[in-house]
Amino acid sequence: MLLLQITQAVTDSLQVAADNLDQAIANAEGLDKISLITQQLIDAGVRAGGSILKAVLVFIVGRFLVSMLNKLAARMMDKRHVDVSIKTFVKSLVNILLTILLIISVVGALGVETTSFAALLASAGVAIGMALSGNLQNFAGGLVILLFKPYKVGDWIESQNFSGTVREIQIFHTILTTGDNKLVYVPNGALSSGVVTNYNTQETRRVEWVVGVDYGEDYDKVDRVVREVLAADNRILDTPEPFIALHALDASSVNIVIRVWVKTSDYWGVYFDINKAIYNTFNEKGINFPFPQLTVHQGN
């Protein structure tokens, strides 16, 4: 009986020892797994950190190179005296292309397969191109403008119900500065296919006034006074010579049309100065300006 009890006690002790050994082995394996996972996470973090650091360096160096290449392209165009319109267009195009290359380089530095990215970018480009077909039309319009040059930077133009001085010709838009110093972005597609009035392509322009005088005024006197006013302004060209004629017999006035030719740069100065001179001179010479009149006949 005692022998059985001793045997049972030894068996129980051995079982407890085996269980403790199994638990120790399991704990050791758990620690090994945790250590392995931790080491893998550290390795992945190091690789990711290296890729991110590499991408940051590529971005910084790339931005510096993009800036340098943009400046180099600008200096080359300045050296070759490239037209300002073409220069602004090319600078905008080169900057966009270099920025796209920089983005691809940064993505490659992050470890993304560039061939797959390029294919994805091409697919996205097709989709974006279909969605932005209007901008593609504007891009083509910009090329047409640079090729045929209906206007250039510095010209005063009128189109799409806007008028102003051409400030820049970009790849998608032409920027106008209006007379009251507003910036207007007009799509190149509309400008290349629509009506554009350019006021700077010709060296001379014709200025025209229609002046009304009272019925009963001596037309020869009016003609002589107007010619004296015109002759006093040396900005008015002799060829073609000034034209003065009786324009219309209006309801309340006799209208005189006056046409002269000036240099394009003198247009507005001559227009406003002659207006003032005619007003002052007519008052001095006793030539009356009309005002609307209504004659009422009373029946008996």
Secondary structure, DSSP 8 states (H G I E B T S, - for coil): -HHHHHHHHHHHHHHHHHHHHHHHHHHHHHHHHHHHHHHHHHHHHHHHHHHHHHHHHHHHHHHHHHHHHHHHHHHHHHHTT--HHHHHHHHHHHHHHHHHHHHHHHHHHTT--HHHHHHHHHHHHHHHHHHTHHHHHHHHHHHHHHHH-S--TT-EEEETTEEEEEEEE-SSEEEEE-TTS-EEEEEHHHHHHS--EESSSSSEEEEEEEEEE-TT--HHHHHHHHHHHHHT-TTB-SSS--EEEEEEE-SS-EEEEEEEEEEGGGHHHHHHHHHHHHHHHHHHHT--------------
